[in-house]
Amino acid sequence: MKKFPNTLLFFLILLAALSVLNSSCNKSGTTETSEPCGAEKHPDYYISNGEAMEYAGFTNFIVNGEANVAWKISAANVCTAEHSSVRVSISVKDLPGIRIEATVLYGILRERPIQLSKTELGNALQYDGSDEFGIKDYYGDSPGEFDFILTMYFPSANTHWDVDSAFVADNVLKIEMYTYYNVIK
């Protein structure tokens, strides 16, 4: 007879605990708090062959015969109470001298390199990477901002940028860049 009340008490406590957990979680599974975060933003790029130069943020910095072109997504009014994340995938023709880097920049000279994996796809290479990060260490409770930058380095023709930009247009097969962050309410 004593086991029944203990079992009933256990189930009542379990139900109360589950009720508290369900009421404090939103549909993404994160705990709701009184933090000032609002909606999640998802700015992204999907660039297919031939469009690469239309979306380039800055280009043609030639150092020791190596040119580069970069694509950028900027995030502003970022709620620093939640982590942000980025994801990238770029496919390029498998040619010598091409290097790919992805970086998150925030604050003054704060840089977070994104680790990229490389996969061979016949006569192409695909680079993929993702990262989750916080920027509260720099911005505190103030709204933050960051830039997600994808850079392709390649041998320059050392003549005119038209030749280098044609190289990019001809050899970038696909770019996908995604950012996920919450804005301040």
Residue frames relative to the residue before (quaternion, step in Angstrom):
aa qw qx qy qz dx dy dz
M 1.0000 0.0000 0.0000 0.0000 0.00 0.00 0.00
K 0.6513 0.5213 -0.3348 0.4381 3.62 0.96 -0.69
K 0.6002 0.5857 -0.3672 0.4024 3.62 1.08 -0.57
F 0.6107 0.5771 -0.3563 0.4087 3.62 0.98 -0.71
P 0.6928 0.4445 -0.3116 0.4746 3.67 0.73 -0.86
N 0.6378 0.5155 -0.3404 0.4599 3.62 1.00 -0.69
T 0.6449 0.5054 -0.3103 0.4820 3.59 1.02 -0.80
L 0.6506 0.5051 -0.3094 0.4752 3.57 0.96 -0.86
L 0.6453 0.5110 -0.3149 0.4725 3.58 0.96 -0.85
F 0.6255 0.5400 -0.3285 0.4575 3.60 1.00 -0.82
F 0.6933 0.4699 -0.2788 0.4700 3.60 0.86 -0.95
L 0.6266 0.5235 -0.3410 0.4658 3.61 1.03 -0.67
I 0.6519 0.4933 -0.3102 0.4853 3.58 0.98 -0.83
L 0.6413 0.5250 -0.3143 0.4631 3.59 0.98 -0.85
L 0.6573 0.5014 -0.3047 0.4729 3.60 0.94 -0.87
A 0.6455 0.5110 -0.3196 0.4691 3.59 0.96 -0.81
A 0.6572 0.5060 -0.3109 0.4641 3.60 0.94 -0.87
L 0.6610 0.4965 -0.3069 0.4716 3.60 0.94 -0.85
S 0.6248 0.5393 -0.3315 0.4570 3.56 1.03 -0.74
V 0.6516 0.5015 -0.3088 0.4781 3.58 0.96 -0.84
L 0.6609 0.5044 -0.3106 0.4608 3.59 0.92 -0.88
N 0.6805 0.4912 -0.2998 0.4537 3.59 0.86 -0.88
S 0.6931 0.4721 -0.2996 0.4549 3.60 0.94 -0.70
S 0.7245 0.4294 -0.2636 0.4704 3.61 1.11 -0.44
C 0.6586 0.4716 -0.3252 0.4879 3.61 1.23 0.11
N 0.3150 -0.7192 0.5767 0.2256 3.54 -1.05 0.71
K 0.7466 -0.4361 0.2585 0.4308 3.57 -1.25 0.07
S 0.6463 0.5050 -0.3451 0.4563 3.61 1.14 -0.31
G 0.5545 -0.6418 0.3776 0.3715 3.57 1.28 0.00
T 0.5757 0.5675 -0.4050 0.4272 3.59 1.18 0.08
T 0.5357 -0.6441 0.4420 0.3206 3.54 -1.09 0.66
E 0.4132 -0.6902 0.5399 0.2476 3.54 -0.97 0.94
T 0.0186 -0.7793 0.6264 0.0008 3.55 -1.01 0.81
S 0.5865 -0.5529 0.4335 0.4030 3.54 -1.25 -0.10
E 0.3010 0.7684 -0.5080 0.2470 3.59 1.22 0.42
P 0.5360 -0.6747 0.4184 0.2872 3.57 -1.13 0.59
C 0.3931 0.7455 -0.4708 0.2609 3.62 1.14 0.40
G 0.2183 -0.7661 0.5950 0.1069 3.51 -1.11 0.83
A 0.8521 -0.1520 0.1274 0.4843 3.53 -1.14 -0.76
E 0.4488 -0.6536 0.5381 0.2860 3.52 -1.25 0.56
K 0.2233 -0.7649 0.5931 0.1153 3.57 -1.02 0.87
H 0.1268 -0.8012 0.5835 0.0391 3.56 -1.15 0.69
P 0.0679 0.7973 -0.5983 0.0412 3.66 0.55 0.94
D 0.0710 0.8115 -0.5747 0.0782 3.56 -0.93 0.84
Y 0.2678 -0.7056 0.6287 0.1876 3.50 -1.44 0.22
Y 0.0343 0.7165 -0.6946 -0.0541 3.49 -1.25 0.55
I 0.0034 0.8133 -0.5765 0.0788 3.54 -0.39 1.26
S 0.1651 -0.7877 0.5850 0.1000 3.56 -0.79 0.97
N 0.7727 -0.3690 0.2481 0.4530 3.55 -1.33 0.18
G 0.7903 0.3078 -0.2431 0.4707 3.55 -0.95 0.92
E 0.7001 0.4563 -0.2744 0.4757 3.62 1.17 -0.40
A 0.4099 0.7748 -0.4347 0.2064 3.57 1.24 -0.30
M 0.7116 0.4693 -0.2790 0.4421 3.58 0.83 -0.90
E 0.5754 0.5994 -0.3792 0.4073 3.61 1.14 -0.54
Y 0.7669 0.3703 -0.1748 0.4941 3.57 1.08 -0.73
A 0.4211 0.7235 -0.4615 0.2936 3.58 1.27 0.00
G 0.3750 -0.7487 0.5090 0.1993 3.54 -0.91 0.97
F 0.7740 -0.1183 0.0769 0.6172 3.59 0.95 -0.81
T 0.1334 -0.8320 0.5380 -0.0234 3.51 -1.03 0.82
N 0.8663 0.2968 -0.1455 0.3745 3.45 -1.53 0.07
F 0.3223 0.6632 -0.5984 0.3135 3.52 0.69 1.07
I 0.0869 -0.8298 0.5512 0.0128 3.57 -0.23 1.26
V 0.0579 0.7690 -0.6308 0.0857 3.54 -0.77 1.13
N 0.8451 -0.0596 -0.0043 0.5313 3.58 -0.74 1.10
G 0.7348 -0.4473 0.2304 0.4549 3.57 0.90 0.94
E 0.6331 0.5099 -0.3338 0.4773 3.59 1.27 0.13
A 0.1941 -0.7693 0.6012 0.0948 3.57 -0.77 1.08
N 0.0938 -0.7884 0.5974 0.1128 3.56 -1.27 0.17
V 0.1319 -0.7364 0.6577 0.0882 3.46 -1.35 0.44
A 0.1012 -0.8197 0.5632 0.0247 3.58 -0.98 0.78
W 0.2118 -0.7289 0.6393 0.1230 3.50 -1.30 0.58
K 0.0855 -0.8316 0.5485 -0.0169 3.56 -0.91 0.91
I 0.1015 -0.7177 0.6830 0.0900 3.51 -1.25 0.69
S 0.1783 -0.7859 0.5862 0.0829 3.58 -0.81 1.03
A 0.1375 -0.7679 0.6228 0.0590 3.55 -1.07 0.86
A 0.0198 -0.7978 0.6021 -0.0249 3.57 -0.83 1.01
N 0.7928 0.2776 -0.2316 0.4907 3.55 -1.30 0.40
V 0.2605 0.7996 -0.4940 0.2208 3.57 1.13 0.74
C 0.3859 -0.6946 0.5602 0.2342 3.56 -0.97 0.92
T 0.2971 -0.8026 0.4963 0.1456 3.58 -0.50 1.19
A 0.5271 0.6343 -0.4157 0.3835 3.61 1.23 -0.09
E 0.7269 0.3278 -0.2057 0.5673 3.60 1.25 -0.34
H 0.4995 -0.6240 0.5013 0.3315 3.56 -1.18 0.52
S 0.2909 -0.7072 0.6165 0.1876 3.52 -1.29 0.52
S 0.1154 -0.7940 0.5885 0.0991 3.56 -1.22 0.26
V 0.1710 -0.7585 0.6231 0.0847 3.51 -1.31 0.50
R 0.0528 -0.7687 0.6367 0.0303 3.52 -1.28 0.52
V 0.0174 -0.8102 0.5852 -0.0283 3.59 -0.96 0.85
S 0.0335 0.7459 -0.6652 0.0029 3.50 -1.27 0.60
I 0.0506 0.7816 -0.6194 0.0539 3.56 -0.87 0.97
S 0.1384 -0.7653 0.6249 0.0678 3.55 -1.03 0.89
V 0.0055 0.7876 -0.6142 0.0496 3.54 -0.89 1.02
K 0.5873 -0.5408 0.4480 0.4024 3.54 -1.24 0.40
D 0.4817 -0.6770 0.4851 0.2724 3.56 -1.07 0.82
L 0.2056 0.7712 -0.5628 0.2151 3.53 0.00 1.36
P 0.5566 -0.6114 0.4260 0.3673 3.62 -1.04 0.60
G 0.8022 0.3509 -0.2442 0.4167 3.52 -1.20 0.64
I 0.5640 0.5766 -0.4116 0.4243 3.62 1.18 0.00
R 0.0236 -0.7671 0.6410 -0.0111 3.55 -0.97 1.00
I 0.1597 -0.7757 0.6058 0.0766 3.55 -1.11 0.74
E 0.0165 0.7769 -0.6291 0.0192 3.58 -1.03 0.87
A 0.1015 -0.7577 0.6404 0.0736 3.55 -1.21 0.61
T 0.0028 -0.8086 0.5836 -0.0741 3.55 -0.94 0.97
V 0.2237 -0.7002 0.6527 0.1833 3.51 -1.28 0.54
L 0.1165 -0.7787 0.6150 0.0433 3.57 -0.85 1.03
Y 0.1308 0.7771 -0.6103 0.0812 3.58 -0.98 0.82
G 0.7840 0.2646 -0.2165 0.5182 3.53 -1.19 0.51
I 0.6475 -0.4630 0.3953 0.4583 3.51 -1.21 -0.53
L 0.8601 -0.0975 -0.0018 0.5007 3.54 -0.53 1.29
R 0.4274 0.6449 -0.5150 0.3690 3.62 1.02 0.67
E 0.0087 -0.8168 0.5731 -0.0654 3.53 -0.66 1.15
R 0.0697 -0.7833 0.6176 0.0116 3.55 -0.94 0.94
P 0.2427 -0.7846 0.5527 0.1416 3.63 -0.22 1.22
I 0.3038 -0.7299 0.5860 0.1775 3.56 -1.11 0.76
Q 0.4049 -0.7082 0.5283 0.2355 3.56 -0.77 1.07
L 0.1233 -0.8025 0.5823 0.0409 3.59 -0.79 1.04
S 0.2376 -0.7281 0.6208 0.1674 3.54 -1.08 0.76
K 0.2534 -0.7695 0.5720 0.1287 3.57 -1.11 0.71
T 0.0653 -0.7864 0.6142 -0.0022 3.54 -0.92 1.03
E 0.3419 -0.7222 0.5617 0.2145 3.58 -0.95 0.90
L 0.0496 -0.7865 0.6154 -0.0147 3.56 -0.91 1.02
G 0.7662 -0.2770 0.1582 0.5579 3.57 0.40 1.19
N 0.8018 -0.2041 0.1749 0.5337 3.57 -0.56 -1.17
A 0.6539 0.4606 -0.3176 0.5094 3.60 1.23 0.44
L 0.2601 -0.7178 0.6187 0.1853 3.52 -1.36 0.32
Q 0.1403 -0.7719 0.6136 0.0887 3.55 -1.03 0.79
Y 0.1580 -0.7683 0.6177 0.0557 3.54 -0.93 1.03
D 0.0125 -0.8006 0.5980 -0.0350 3.58 -0.82 1.03
G 0.1581 0.7838 -0.5934 0.0928 3.54 -1.11 0.68
S 0.0063 -0.7755 0.6312 0.0145 3.53 -1.27 0.42
D 0.0021 0.7904 -0.6126 0.0086 3.54 -1.25 0.42
E 0.2049 -0.7186 0.6485 0.1455 3.51 -1.29 0.53
F 0.0528 0.8189 -0.5627 0.1000 3.57 -0.86 0.91
G 0.2884 -0.7219 0.5992 0.1913 3.52 -1.32 0.36
I 0.2075 -0.7829 0.5742 0.1196 3.56 -1.15 0.62
K 0.3493 0.7607 -0.4772 0.2673 3.56 1.30 0.26
D 0.5742 0.6084 -0.3784 0.3962 3.60 1.10 -0.64
Y 0.7276 0.3960 -0.2347 0.5087 3.58 1.10 -0.61
Y 0.7981 0.3408 -0.1594 0.4707 3.59 0.79 -1.02
G 0.3407 -0.7336 0.5189 0.2766 3.61 1.18 -0.34
D 0.7800 -0.2953 0.2344 0.4994 3.59 -0.91 -0.90
S 0.4953 0.6468 -0.4347 0.3838 3.61 1.26 0.03
P 0.6090 -0.5259 0.4182 0.4215 3.60 -1.18 0.34
G 0.2422 -0.7847 0.5577 0.1204 3.56 -1.00 0.84
E 0.1494 -0.7577 0.6218 0.1301 3.51 -1.35 -0.05
F 0.0148 0.7850 -0.6193 -0.0073 3.53 -1.23 0.48
D 0.2686 -0.7135 0.6198 0.1859 3.52 -1.35 0.37
F 0.1989 -0.7385 0.6357 0.1045 3.54 -1.02 0.92
I 0.0202 -0.8392 0.5393 -0.0667 3.55 -0.42 1.28
L 0.1365 -0.7494 0.6461 0.0475 3.53 -1.00 1.02
T 0.0443 -0.8212 0.5685 -0.0216 3.59 -0.69 1.10
M 0.1524 -0.7547 0.6338 0.0748 3.53 -1.04 0.92
Y 0.1463 -0.7640 0.6258 0.0581 3.57 -0.85 1.07
F 0.0833 0.7994 -0.5875 0.0940 3.58 -0.97 0.81
P 0.6162 -0.5441 0.4006 0.4047 3.60 -1.19 0.43
S 0.3364 -0.7565 0.5303 0.1825 3.57 -0.80 1.03
A 0.4890 -0.6307 0.5155 0.3121 3.54 -1.21 0.57
N 0.2871 -0.8017 0.4745 0.2229 3.60 1.34 -0.30
T 0.5611 0.5606 -0.4153 0.4455 3.56 1.10 0.63
H 0.7771 -0.1984 0.1936 0.5651 3.54 0.08 -1.28
W 0.5964 -0.5800 0.4134 0.3701 3.53 -1.14 0.61
D 0.5425 0.6218 -0.4114 0.3870 3.61 1.11 -0.50
V 0.6551 0.5019 -0.3093 0.4725 3.58 1.00 -0.83
D 0.6718 0.4890 -0.3005 0.4682 3.60 0.93 -0.88
S 0.6717 0.4864 -0.3147 0.4618 3.61 0.92 -0.81
A 0.6030 0.5330 -0.3551 0.4757 3.60 1.12 -0.59
F 0.6010 0.5524 -0.3489 0.4603 3.59 1.08 -0.73
V 0.6591 0.4968 -0.3042 0.4757 3.59 0.93 -0.91
A 0.6728 0.5074 -0.3010 0.4464 3.58 0.81 -0.98
D 0.7089 0.4652 -0.2602 0.4619 3.58 1.00 -0.79
N 0.7946 0.3745 -0.1612 0.4499 3.60 1.03 -0.70
V 0.6009 0.4870 -0.3826 0.5054 3.62 1.22 -0.09
L 0.2315 -0.8123 0.5257 0.1011 3.57 -0.57 1.17
K 0.7946 -0.0991 0.1156 0.5878 3.58 1.04 -0.80
I 0.0273 -0.7611 0.6472 0.0339 3.54 -1.15 0.69
E 0.0087 0.7523 -0.6587 0.0012 3.55 -1.01 0.88
M 0.0370 0.7782 -0.6242 0.0592 3.57 -0.78 1.08
Y 0.0144 -0.8050 0.5921 -0.0343 3.57 -0.84 1.01
T 0.0638 -0.7567 0.6479 0.0597 3.55 -1.13 0.71
Y 0.0911 -0.7640 0.6376 0.0390 3.54 -1.19 0.69
Y 0.2450 0.7538 -0.5779 0.1945 3.57 -0.71 1.09
N 0.4042 -0.6738 0.5595 0.2638 3.54 -1.31 0.38
V 0.3264 -0.7204 0.5756 0.2076 3.55 -1.11 0.69
I 0.6015 -0.5260 0.4508 0.3980 3.56 -1.31 0.31
K 0.5185 -0.6364 0.4697 0.3248 3.58 -1.03 0.77
